[in-house]
Amino acid sequence: MIECTKRDDLRPMCPHCSTELRNVWYQPLSGIMGRRFIYFCGTCRKVLGISHRKGFWMG
Ligand SMILES: [Zn+2]
């Protein structure tokens, strides 16, 4: 088992530009599978991830 610990005193690092993630930007992606969001670094604009909420129509 891996423990999951909440940390508010640290900021995650961007894996691309290795700076602290102070601002994560996102843009909505619309398609037939519902609304998703693409998240990217506010410093280098490289993509960090995409949300995978299938059938999420109301957001
Ligand atoms: Zn970055």
N, CA, C, O and the ligand as a Tripos MOL2 file, in Angstrom:
@<TRIPOS>MOLECULE
protein
  237   235    60     0     0
PROTEIN
NO_CHARGES

@<TRIPOS>ATOM
      1 N           0.8320   -1.2000    0.0000 N.3       1 MET1
      2 CA          0.0000    0.0000    0.0000 C.3       1 MET1
      3 C           0.8670    1.2500    0.0000 C.2       1 MET1
      4 O           1.8630    1.3290    0.7200 O.2       1 MET1
      5 N           0.4890    2.1980   -0.7920 N.am      2 ILE2
      6 CA          1.1690    3.4920   -0.8160 C.3       2 ILE2
      7 C           0.2670    4.4990   -0.1130 C.2       2 ILE2
      8 O          -0.9180    4.6160   -0.4230 O.2       2 ILE2
      9 N           0.8370    5.2050    0.8140 N.am      3 GLU3
     10 CA          0.0460    6.2000    1.5270 C.3       3 GLU3
     11 C          -0.1360    7.4480    0.6900 C.2       3 GLU3
     12 O           0.7270    7.8060   -0.1120 O.2       3 GLU3
     13 N          -1.2540    8.0990    0.8810 N.am      4 CYS4
     14 CA         -1.5460    9.3540    0.2050 C.3       4 CYS4
     15 C          -1.5960   10.4450    1.2730 C.2       4 CYS4
     16 O          -2.4390   10.4140    2.1690 O.2       4 CYS4
     17 N          -0.6920   11.3960    1.1660 N.am      5 THR5
     18 CA         -0.5800   12.4270    2.1930 C.3       5 THR5
     19 C          -0.8380   13.7980    1.5880 C.2       5 THR5
     20 O          -0.2470   14.1600    0.5710 O.2       5 THR5
     21 N          -1.7050   14.5420    2.2060 N.am      6 LYS6
     22 CA         -2.0010   15.8930    1.7240 C.3       6 LYS6
     23 C          -0.8970   16.8450    2.1460 C.2       6 LYS6
     24 O          -0.5240   16.8940    3.3180 O.2       6 LYS6
     25 N          -0.3760   17.6010    1.1900 N.am      7 ARG7
     26 CA          0.6670   18.5840    1.5050 C.3       7 ARG7
     27 C           0.2680   19.9260    0.9210 C.2       7 ARG7
     28 O           0.1500   20.0740   -0.2950 O.2       7 ARG7
     29 N           0.0640   20.8890    1.7790 N.am      8 ASP8
     30 CA         -0.2350   22.2370    1.3050 C.3       8 ASP8
     31 C           0.9960   23.1280    1.3230 C.2       8 ASP8
     32 O           0.9610   24.2530    0.8240 O.2       8 ASP8
     33 N           2.0770   22.6330    1.8930 N.am      9 ASP9
     34 CA          3.2630   23.4650    2.0680 C.3       9 ASP9
     35 C           4.2310   23.3410    0.8990 C.2       9 ASP9
     36 O           5.2160   24.0780    0.8330 O.2       9 ASP9
     37 N           3.9650   22.4180   -0.0270 N.am     10 LEU10
     38 CA          4.8200   22.2380   -1.1970 C.3      10 LEU10
     39 C           3.9950   22.4800   -2.4430 C.2      10 LEU10
     40 O           2.7750   22.3220   -2.4450 O.2      10 LEU10
     41 N           4.6790   22.8630   -3.4920 N.am     11 ARG11
     42 CA          4.0010   22.9850   -4.7780 C.3      11 ARG11
     43 C           4.5200   21.9040   -5.7080 C.2      11 ARG11
     44 O           5.7040   21.5720   -5.6710 O.2      11 ARG11
     45 N           3.6550   21.3530   -6.5390 N.am     12 PRO12
     46 CA          4.1310   20.3740   -7.5140 C.3      12 PRO12
     47 C           5.0770   21.0270   -8.5200 C.2      12 PRO12
     48 O           5.0140   22.2320   -8.7620 O.2      12 PRO12
     49 N           5.9440   20.2170   -9.0930 N.am     13 MET13
     50 CA          6.8840   20.7010  -10.1100 C.3      13 MET13
     51 C           6.3760   20.3000  -11.4870 C.2      13 MET13
     52 O           5.8150   19.2190  -11.6670 O.2      13 MET13
     53 N           6.5810   21.1810  -12.4490 N.am     14 CYS14
     54 CA          6.2670   20.8310  -13.8320 C.3      14 CYS14
     55 C           7.3130   19.8420  -14.3220 C.2      14 CYS14
     56 O           8.5050   20.1050  -14.1640 O.2      14 CYS14
     57 N           6.9200   18.7110  -14.9100 N.am     15 PRO15
     58 CA          7.8940   17.7290  -15.3900 C.3      15 PRO15
     59 C           8.6410   18.2020  -16.6300 C.2      15 PRO15
     60 O           9.6450   17.6010  -17.0140 O.2      15 PRO15
     61 N           8.1710   19.2550  -17.2490 N.am     16 HIS16
     62 CA          8.7720   19.7150  -18.5050 C.3      16 HIS16
     63 C           9.8140   20.7970  -18.2670 C.2      16 HIS16
     64 O          10.9370   20.6980  -18.7630 O.2      16 HIS16
     65 N           9.4500   21.8310  -17.5090 N.am     17 CYS17
     66 CA         10.3760   22.9430  -17.3260 C.3      17 CYS17
     67 C          10.9520   22.9780  -15.9150 C.2      17 CYS17
     68 O          11.7610   23.8510  -15.6000 O.2      17 CYS17
     69 N          10.5470   22.0390  -15.0630 N.am     18 SER18
     70 CA         11.0940   21.9010  -13.7160 C.3      18 SER18
     71 C          10.9750   23.1680  -12.8720 C.2      18 SER18
     72 O          11.8330   23.4480  -12.0350 O.2      18 SER18
     73 N           9.9120   23.9250  -13.0970 N.am     19 THR19
     74 CA          9.6140   25.0250  -12.1930 C.3      19 THR19
     75 C           8.3900   24.6580  -11.3710 C.2      19 THR19
     76 O           7.6210   23.7730  -11.7450 O.2      19 THR19
     77 N           8.2170   25.3360  -10.2630 N.am     20 GLU20
     78 CA          7.0620   25.0760   -9.4270 C.3      20 GLU20
     79 C           5.7950   25.4940  -10.1560 C.2      20 GLU20
     80 O           5.7440   26.5430  -10.7980 O.2      20 GLU20
     81 N           4.7800   24.6560  -10.0460 N.am     21 LEU21
     82 CA          3.5150   24.9630  -10.6970 C.3      21 LEU21
     83 C           2.7470   25.9550   -9.8420 C.2      21 LEU21
     84 O           2.0720   25.5710   -8.8860 O.2      21 LEU21
     85 N           2.8480   27.2120  -10.1810 N.am     22 ARG22
     86 CA          2.1120   28.2380   -9.4640 C.3      22 ARG22
     87 C           0.7570   28.4530  -10.1090 C.2      22 ARG22
     88 O          -0.1900   28.8820   -9.4500 O.2      22 ARG22
     89 N           0.6660   28.1620  -11.3690 N.am     23 ASN23
     90 CA         -0.5550   28.4070  -12.1050 C.3      23 ASN23
     91 C          -0.7190   27.2990  -13.1360 C.2      23 ASN23
     92 O           0.1230   27.1380  -14.0200 O.2      23 ASN23
     93 N          -1.7830   26.5500  -13.0270 N.am     24 VAL24
     94 CA         -2.0940   25.5390  -14.0340 C.3      24 VAL24
     95 C          -3.2200   26.0920  -14.8930 C.2      24 VAL24
     96 O          -4.2830   26.4540  -14.3880 O.2      24 VAL24
     97 N          -2.9790   26.1530  -16.1680 N.am     25 TRP25
     98 CA         -4.0020   26.6600  -17.0850 C.3      25 TRP25
     99 C          -4.7760   25.4850  -17.6620 C.2      25 TRP25
    100 O          -4.2830   24.3580  -17.7060 O.2      25 TRP25
    101 N          -5.9760   25.7630  -18.0970 N.am     26 TYR26
    102 CA         -6.7560   24.7080  -18.7370 C.3      26 TYR26
    103 C          -7.6210   25.2860  -19.8260 C.2      26 TYR26
    104 O          -7.9530   26.4710  -19.8210 O.2      26 TYR26
    105 N          -7.9780   24.4350  -20.7520 N.am     27 GLN27
    106 CA         -8.9080   24.7970  -21.8150 C.3      27 GLN27
    107 C          -9.9120   23.6710  -21.9620 C.2      27 GLN27
    108 O          -9.5450   22.5010  -21.8510 O.2      27 GLN27
    109 N         -11.1740   24.0010  -22.2110 N.am     28 PRO28
    110 CA        -12.1720   22.9520  -22.4270 C.3      28 PRO28
    111 C         -11.9940   22.3070  -23.7890 C.2      28 PRO28
    112 O         -11.6680   22.9690  -24.7740 O.2      28 PRO28
    113 N         -12.2140   21.0150  -23.8230 N.am     29 LEU29
    114 CA        -12.2140   20.2590  -25.0790 C.3      29 LEU29
    115 C         -13.6180   19.7120  -25.2440 C.2      29 LEU29
    116 O         -14.0930   18.9710  -24.3840 O.2      29 LEU29
    117 N         -14.2790   20.0530  -26.3090 N.am     30 SER30
    118 CA        -15.6010   19.4810  -26.4920 C.3      30 SER30
    119 C         -15.5820   18.4310  -27.5780 C.2      30 SER30
    120 O         -14.8880   18.5600  -28.5860 O.2      30 SER30
    121 N         -16.3490   17.4040  -27.3520 N.am     31 GLY31
    122 CA        -16.4350   16.3080  -28.3060 C.3      31 GLY31
    123 C         -17.6270   15.4540  -27.9740 C.2      31 GLY31
    124 O         -18.3950   15.7560  -27.0610 O.2      31 GLY31
    125 N         -17.7770   14.3690  -28.7370 N.am     32 ILE32
    126 CA        -18.9610   13.5230  -28.5530 C.3      32 ILE32
    127 C         -18.9340   12.7710  -27.2320 C.2      32 ILE32
    128 O         -19.9740   12.3040  -26.7670 O.2      32 ILE32
    129 N         -17.7570   12.6480  -26.6190 N.am     33 MET33
    130 CA        -17.6720   11.9200  -25.3590 C.3      33 MET33
    131 C         -17.9620   12.8140  -24.1640 C.2      33 MET33
    132 O         -17.8590   12.3740  -23.0190 O.2      33 MET33
    133 N         -18.3180   14.0530  -24.4190 N.am     34 GLY34
    134 CA        -18.5740   14.9540  -23.3110 C.3      34 GLY34
    135 C         -17.4830   15.9880  -23.1940 C.2      34 GLY34
    136 O         -16.5890   16.0710  -24.0370 O.2      34 GLY34
    137 N         -17.5630   16.7640  -22.1560 N.am     35 ARG35
    138 CA        -16.6480   17.8650  -21.9880 C.3      35 ARG35
    139 C         -15.4360   17.4030  -21.1990 C.2      35 ARG35
    140 O         -15.5660   16.7960  -20.1360 O.2      35 ARG35
    141 N         -14.2710   17.6920  -21.7240 N.am     36 ARG36
    142 CA        -13.0400   17.3850  -21.0190 C.3      36 ARG36
    143 C         -12.2130   18.6520  -20.9500 C.2      36 ARG36
    144 O         -12.4850   19.6400  -21.6320 O.2      36 ARG36
    145 N         -11.2070   18.5950  -20.1130 N.am     37 PHE37
    146 CA        -10.3190   19.7400  -19.9780 C.3      37 PHE37
    147 C          -8.8850   19.3040  -20.1910 C.2      37 PHE37
    148 O          -8.4710   18.2320  -19.7500 O.2      37 PHE37
    149 N          -8.1390   20.1480  -20.8710 N.am     38 ILE38
    150 CA         -6.7140   19.9180  -21.0350 C.3      38 ILE38
    151 C          -5.9980   20.8910  -20.1010 C.2      38 ILE38
    152 O          -6.2800   22.0890  -20.1010 O.2      38 ILE38
    153 N          -5.0820   20.3680  -19.3200 N.am     39 TYR39
    154 CA         -4.3730   21.1520  -18.3260 C.3      39 TYR39
    155 C          -2.9340   21.3410  -18.7690 C.2      39 TYR39
    156 O          -2.2830   20.3950  -19.2140 O.2      39 TYR39
    157 N          -2.4410   22.5580  -18.6470 N.am     40 PHE40
    158 CA         -1.0650   22.7980  -19.0690 C.3      40 PHE40
    159 C          -0.3800   23.7990  -18.1550 C.2      40 PHE40
    160 O          -1.0140   24.5970  -17.4640 O.2      40 PHE40
    161 N           0.9290   23.7180  -18.1820 N.am     41 CYS41
    162 CA          1.7820   24.5270  -17.3100 C.3      41 CYS41
    163 C           1.6550   25.9970  -17.6820 C.2      41 CYS41
    164 O           1.6740   26.3370  -18.8640 O.2      41 CYS41
    165 N           1.5270   26.8640  -16.6980 N.am     42 GLY42
    166 CA          1.4280   28.2910  -16.9430 C.3      42 GLY42
    167 C           2.7460   28.9300  -17.3190 C.2      42 GLY42
    168 O           2.7760   30.0870  -17.7370 O.2      42 GLY42
    169 N           3.8350   28.1980  -17.1790 N.am     43 THR43
    170 CA          5.1530   28.7430  -17.5110 C.3      43 THR43
    171 C           5.5900   28.3320  -18.9140 C.2      43 THR43
    172 O           5.9360   29.1840  -19.7310 O.2      43 THR43
    173 N           5.5770   27.0310  -19.1950 N.am     44 CYS44
    174 CA          6.0850   26.5600  -20.4910 C.3      44 CYS44
    175 C           4.9600   26.1340  -21.4320 C.2      44 CYS44
    176 O           5.2070   25.8590  -22.6060 O.2      44 CYS44
    177 N           3.7300   26.0770  -20.9270 N.am     45 ARG45
    178 CA          2.5380   25.7410  -21.7120 C.3      45 ARG45
    179 C           2.5310   24.3010  -22.2080 C.2      45 ARG45
    180 O           1.7200   23.9550  -23.0660 O.2      45 ARG45
    181 N           3.4080   23.4620  -21.6920 N.am     46 LYS46
    182 CA          3.3420   22.0610  -22.0890 C.3      46 LYS46
    183 C           2.2210   21.3740  -21.3140 C.2      46 LYS46
    184 O           1.8930   21.7440  -20.1860 O.2      46 LYS46
    185 N           1.6490   20.3650  -21.9560 N.am     47 VAL47
    186 CA          0.4520   19.7280  -21.4160 C.3      47 VAL47
    187 C           0.8190   18.8340  -20.2420 C.2      47 VAL47
    188 O           1.7500   18.0320  -20.3180 O.2      47 VAL47
    189 N           0.0740   18.9860  -19.1590 N.am     48 LEU48
    190 CA          0.2690   18.1600  -17.9720 C.3      48 LEU48
    191 C          -0.6830   16.9810  -17.9530 C.2      48 LEU48
    192 O          -0.3460   15.9160  -17.4370 O.2      48 LEU48
    193 N          -1.8640   17.1610  -18.5090 N.am     49 GLY49
    194 CA         -2.8110   16.0600  -18.5010 C.3      49 GLY49
    195 C          -4.1560   16.4980  -19.0320 C.2      49 GLY49
    196 O          -4.4180   17.6820  -19.2410 O.2      49 GLY49
    197 N          -4.9890   15.5180  -19.2400 N.am     50 ILE50
    198 CA         -6.3380   15.7510  -19.7370 C.3      50 ILE50
    199 C          -7.2930   15.0300  -18.8040 C.2      50 ILE50
    200 O          -7.0560   13.8830  -18.4250 O.2      50 ILE50
    201 N          -8.3690   15.7010  -18.4380 N.am     51 SER51
    202 CA         -9.3480   15.0510  -17.5840 C.3      51 SER51
    203 C         -10.0960   13.9880  -18.3740 C.2      51 SER51
    204 O         -10.3080   14.1380  -19.5780 O.2      51 SER51
    205 N         -10.4900   12.9290  -17.7080 N.am     52 HIS52
    206 CA        -11.1500   11.8080  -18.3830 C.3      52 HIS52
    207 C         -12.5050   11.5250  -17.7670 C.2      52 HIS52
    208 O         -12.8170   10.3860  -17.4200 O.2      52 HIS52
    209 N         -13.2970   12.5550  -17.6340 N.am     53 ARG53
    210 CA        -14.6310   12.3550  -17.0910 C.3      53 ARG53
    211 C         -15.5740   12.0720  -18.2400 C.2      53 ARG53
    212 O         -16.0320   12.9970  -18.9100 O.2      53 ARG53
    213 N         -15.8610   10.8410  -18.4700 N.am     54 LYS54
    214 CA        -16.7480   10.4760  -19.5700 C.3      54 LYS54
    215 C         -18.1890   10.7690  -19.1860 C.2      54 LYS54
    216 O         -18.6210   10.5050  -18.0630 O.2      54 LYS54
    217 N         -18.9180   11.3160  -20.1400 N.am     55 GLY55
    218 CA        -20.3200   11.5880  -19.9050 C.3      55 GLY55
    219 C         -20.5580   12.7220  -18.9330 C.2      55 GLY55
    220 O         -21.6100   12.7890  -18.2980 O.2      55 GLY55
    221 N         -19.6060   13.5990  -18.8120 N.am     56 PHE56
    222 CA        -19.7510   14.7280  -17.9030 C.3      56 PHE56
    223 C         -20.3180   15.9040  -18.6850 C.2      56 PHE56
    224 O         -19.5720   16.7060  -19.2460 O.2      56 PHE56
    225 N         -21.6480   16.0010  -18.7170 N.am     57 TRP57
    226 CA        -22.2970   16.9670  -19.5990 C.3      57 TRP57
    227 C         -22.6270   18.2750  -18.8990 C.2      57 TRP57
    228 O         -22.7490   19.3090  -19.5560 O.2      57 TRP57
    229 N         -22.7710   18.2520  -17.6090 N.am     58 MET58
    230 CA        -23.3370   19.4000  -16.9140 C.3      58 MET58
    231 C         -22.2850   20.4250  -16.4630 C.2      58 MET58
    232 O         -22.6440   21.4820  -15.9460 O.2      58 MET58
    233 N         -21.0340   20.1340  -16.6470 N.am     59 GLY59
    234 CA        -20.0090   21.0280  -16.1530 C.3      59 GLY59
    235 C         -19.6750   22.1200  -17.1180 C.2      59 GLY59
    236 O         -18.8190   22.9570  -16.8320 O.2      59 GLY59
    237 ZN          6.3730   23.8520  -17.3630 Zn       60 ZN60
@<TRIPOS>BOND
     1     1     2 1
     2     2     3 1
     3     3     4 2
     4     3     5 am
     5     5     6 1
     6     6     7 1
     7     7     8 2
     8     7     9 am
     9     9    10 1
    10    10    11 1
    11    11    12 2
    12    11    13 am
    13    13    14 1
    14    14    15 1
    15    15    16 2
    16    15    17 am
    17    17    18 1
    18    18    19 1
    19    19    20 2
    20    19    21 am
    21    21    22 1
    22    22    23 1
    23    23    24 2
    24    23    25 am
    25    25    26 1
    26    26    27 1
    27    27    28 2
    28    27    29 am
    29    29    30 1
    30    30    31 1
    31    31    32 2
    32    31    33 am
    33    33    34 1
    34    34    35 1
    35    35    36 2
    36    35    37 am
    37    37    38 1
    38    38    39 1
    39    39    40 2
    40    39    41 am
    41    41    42 1
    42    42    43 1
    43    43    44 2
    44    43    45 am
    45    45    46 1
    46    46    47 1
    47    47    48 2
    48    47    49 am
    49    49    50 1
    50    50    51 1
    51    51    52 2
    52    51    53 am
    53    53    54 1
    54    54    55 1
    55    55    56 2
    56    55    57 am
    57    57    58 1
    58    58    59 1
    59    59    60 2
    60    59    61 am
    61    61    62 1
    62    62    63 1
    63    63    64 2
    64    63    65 am
    65    65    66 1
    66    66    67 1
    67    67    68 2
    68    67    69 am
    69    69    70 1
    70    70    71 1
    71    71    72 2
    72    71    73 am
    73    73    74 1
    74    74    75 1
    75    75    76 2
    76    75    77 am
    77    77    78 1
    78    78    79 1
    79    79    80 2
    80    79    81 am
    81    81    82 1
    82    82    83 1
    83    83    84 2
    84    83    85 am
    85    85    86 1
    86    86    87 1
    87    87    88 2
    88    87    89 am
    89    89    90 1
    90    90    91 1
    91    91    92 2
    92    91    93 am
    93    93    94 1
    94    94    95 1
    95    95    96 2
    96    95    97 am
    97    97    98 1
    98    98    99 1
    99    99   100 2
   100    99   101 am
   101   101   102 1
   102   102   103 1
   103   103   104 2
   104   103   105 am
   105   105   106 1
   106   106   107 1
   107   107   108 2
   108   107   109 am
   109   109   110 1
   110   110   111 1
   111   111   112 2
   112   111   113 am
   113   113   114 1
   114   114   115 1
   115   115   116 2
   116   115   117 am
   117   117   118 1
   118   118   119 1
   119   119   120 2
   120   119   121 am
   121   121   122 1
   122   122   123 1
   123   123   124 2
   124   123   125 am
   125   125   126 1
   126   126   127 1
   127   127   128 2
   128   127   129 am
   129   129   130 1
   130   130   131 1
   131   131   132 2
   132   131   133 am
   133   133   134 1
   134   134   135 1
   135   135   136 2
   136   135   137 am
   137   137   138 1
   138   138   139 1
   139   139   140 2
   140   139   141 am
   141   141   142 1
   142   142   143 1
   143   143   144 2
   144   143   145 am
   145   145   146 1
   146   146   147 1
   147   147   148 2
   148   147   149 am
   149   149   150 1
   150   150   151 1
   151   151   152 2
   152   151   153 am
   153   153   154 1
   154   154   155 1
   155   155   156 2
   156   155   157 am
   157   157   158 1
   158   158   159 1
   159   159   160 2
   160   159   161 am
   161   161   162 1
   162   162   163 1
   163   163   164 2
   164   163   165 am
   165   165   166 1
   166   166   167 1
   167   167   168 2
   168   167   169 am
   169   169   170 1
   170   170   171 1
   171   171   172 2
   172   171   173 am
   173   173   174 1
   174   174   175 1
   175   175   176 2
   176   175   177 am
   177   177   178 1
   178   178   179 1
   179   179   180 2
   180   179   181 am
   181   181   182 1
   182   182   183 1
   183   183   184 2
   184   183   185 am
   185   185   186 1
   186   186   187 1
   187   187   188 2
   188   187   189 am
   189   189   190 1
   190   190   191 1
   191   191   192 2
   192   191   193 am
   193   193   194 1
   194   194   195 1
   195   195   196 2
   196   195   197 am
   197   197   198 1
   198   198   199 1
   199   199   200 2
   200   199   201 am
   201   201   202 1
   202   202   203 1
   203   203   204 2
   204   203   205 am
   205   205   206 1
   206   206   207 1
   207   207   208 2
   208   207   209 am
   209   209   210 1
   210   210   211 1
   211   211   212 2
   212   211   213 am
   213   213   214 1
   214   214   215 1
   215   215   216 2
   216   215   217 am
   217   217   218 1
   218   218   219 1
   219   219   220 2
   220   219   221 am
   221   221   222 1
   222   222   223 1
   223   223   224 2
   224   223   225 am
   225   225   226 1
   226   226   227 1
   227   227   228 2
   228   227   229 am
   229   229   230 1
   230   230   231 1
   231   231   232 2
   232   231   233 am
   233   233   234 1
   234   234   235 1
   235   235   236 2
@<TRIPOS>SUBSTRUCTURE
     1 MET1         2 RESIDUE 1 A MET
     2 ILE2         6 RESIDUE 1 A ILE
     3 GLU3        10 RESIDUE 1 A GLU
     4 CYS4        14 RESIDUE 1 A CYS
     5 THR5        18 RESIDUE 1 A THR
     6 LYS6        22 RESIDUE 1 A LYS
     7 ARG7        26 RESIDUE 1 A ARG
     8 ASP8        30 RESIDUE 1 A ASP
     9 ASP9        34 RESIDUE 1 A ASP
    10 LEU10       38 RESIDUE 1 A LEU
    11 ARG11       42 RESIDUE 1 A ARG
    12 PRO12       46 RESIDUE 1 A PRO
    13 MET13       50 RESIDUE 1 A MET
    14 CYS14       54 RESIDUE 1 A CYS
    15 PRO15       58 RESIDUE 1 A PRO
    16 HIS16       62 RESIDUE 1 A HIS
    17 CYS17       66 RESIDUE 1 A CYS
    18 SER18       70 RESIDUE 1 A SER
    19 THR19       74 RESIDUE 1 A THR
    20 GLU20       78 RESIDUE 1 A GLU
    21 LEU21       82 RESIDUE 1 A LEU
    22 ARG22       86 RESIDUE 1 A ARG
    23 ASN23       90 RESIDUE 1 A ASN
    24 VAL24       94 RESIDUE 1 A VAL
    25 TRP25       98 RESIDUE 1 A TRP
    26 TYR26      102 RESIDUE 1 A TYR
    27 GLN27      106 RESIDUE 1 A GLN
    28 PRO28      110 RESIDUE 1 A PRO
    29 LEU29      114 RESIDUE 1 A LEU
    30 SER30      118 RESIDUE 1 A SER
    31 GLY31      122 RESIDUE 1 A GLY
    32 ILE32      126 RESIDUE 1 A ILE
    33 MET33      130 RESIDUE 1 A MET
    34 GLY34      134 RESIDUE 1 A GLY
    35 ARG35      138 RESIDUE 1 A ARG
    36 ARG36      142 RESIDUE 1 A ARG
    37 PHE37      146 RESIDUE 1 A PHE
    38 ILE38      150 RESIDUE 1 A ILE
    39 TYR39      154 RESIDUE 1 A TYR
    40 PHE40      158 RESIDUE 1 A PHE
    41 CYS41      162 RESIDUE 1 A CYS
    42 GLY42      166 RESIDUE 1 A GLY
    43 THR43      170 RESIDUE 1 A THR
    44 CYS44      174 RESIDUE 1 A CYS
    45 ARG45      178 RESIDUE 1 A ARG
    46 LYS46      182 RESIDUE 1 A LYS
    47 VAL47      186 RESIDUE 1 A VAL
    48 LEU48      190 RESIDUE 1 A LEU
    49 GLY49      194 RESIDUE 1 A GLY
    50 ILE50      198 RESIDUE 1 A ILE
    51 SER51      202 RESIDUE 1 A SER
    52 HIS52      206 RESIDUE 1 A HIS
    53 ARG53      210 RESIDUE 1 A ARG
    54 LYS54      214 RESIDUE 1 A LYS
    55 GLY55      218 RESIDUE 1 A GLY
    56 PHE56      222 RESIDUE 1 A PHE
    57 TRP57      226 RESIDUE 1 A TRP
    58 MET58      230 RESIDUE 1 A MET
    59 GLY59      234 RESIDUE 1 A GLY
    60 ZN60       237 GROUP 0 **** ****
